[in-house]
Amino acid sequence: MKLRWVLVLCGLASVFSCSSSGPEPFVFQMDWTHEAEFTGLYAAQDQGYFRDAGLDVKLVEGPAGTDVPGILASGRAEAAQMGMTMYLSAARRDPDLVAVMATLQSSSRVLMTLEDRHLKSPRDLEGLKVGIKSPSWAALVRKVMVAGGADPSKIIEVPVGAADVDRFYRRDIDVWTGFATSEPVAAELAGHPVSLLFADDFAAGGYDELIVVRRSSLMKSPGKYQQFVRALVRGWSWSVDHDQEAVRLLDQWQPRETHEFHTLAWKALRPLVSTGRVPIGWIATARWPGGADFTTDLLERP
């Protein structure tokens, strides 16, 4: 069920940038290391949108194994980014967590095969060996299969880790699971063009990379969180309008990857963020899965 409340913002009380005490510290917990999914955050920092909002935002990386919901719940961060699966699981345990924005209108999760296999539908997966990284990936693959009229029992699930991608390149594994902004990009740059099936095309994706806050904190300081969300939307909007500059930000924040990698990653991510049909960050009730709350009251309504 959608959560709503009235945000009372009036006069100078809501304009944090005018406060004589200076910017207010604001910790943002990321759910992974620096990469394309955080471009809007980088832009909001670089363009001064957070500063204009009266916030001194610190971006904290969350490599594998980081308890992102726990960090947010404990008050060590004011907001966090979480994938839909992580959020739904965390919110069922802790109803104080609430999503306020969806960075991705469509999930970046994909199933990929080497291009010469001419993958066109989930039925083409039957009889193939599929690399399974985790139970959540196994569930997603099965959901895609069922939605596409295929039989999940007809695939061969092979447990793999991220480092096993060479097995996919060598054709020891037929299907690899990953994110459109990383694994397919790496495959192309390694000389292995791929075909993709987007989970979202088969009702197995949906919103992803959610901005999550604590409901109790939001109720105490609605203006602060509204300023943050609006600044972040400005950052994403700027990025969408400035492709080359957005890629340069990725070069700065993720120097271990090449400029070409970032160019392809941004090209893959951009249409998932900005569809041209709804505002950036928007959440619609009809598309939201059951089991946890969200609110759009911090976003500008169309």
Secondary structure, DSSP 4 states (H G I P E B T S, - for coil): ----------GGGG-GGG-TT-PEEEEEE-SSSSSGGGHHHHHHHHTTHHHHTTEEEEEE---TT--HHHHHHTTS-SEEEE-HHHHHHHHHH-TTEEEEEEEESS--EEEEEEGGG---SGGGGTT-EEEE-SHHHHHHHHHHHHHTT--GGGSEEEE--GGGHHHHHTTSSSBEEEETTTHHHHHHHTT--EEEEEGGGGTS--SEEEEEEEHHHHHH-HHHHHHHHHHHHHHHHHHHH-HHHHHHHHHHH-TTS-HHHHHHHHHHHHHHH--SSS-TT---GGGSPSSS-B--TTSPP-
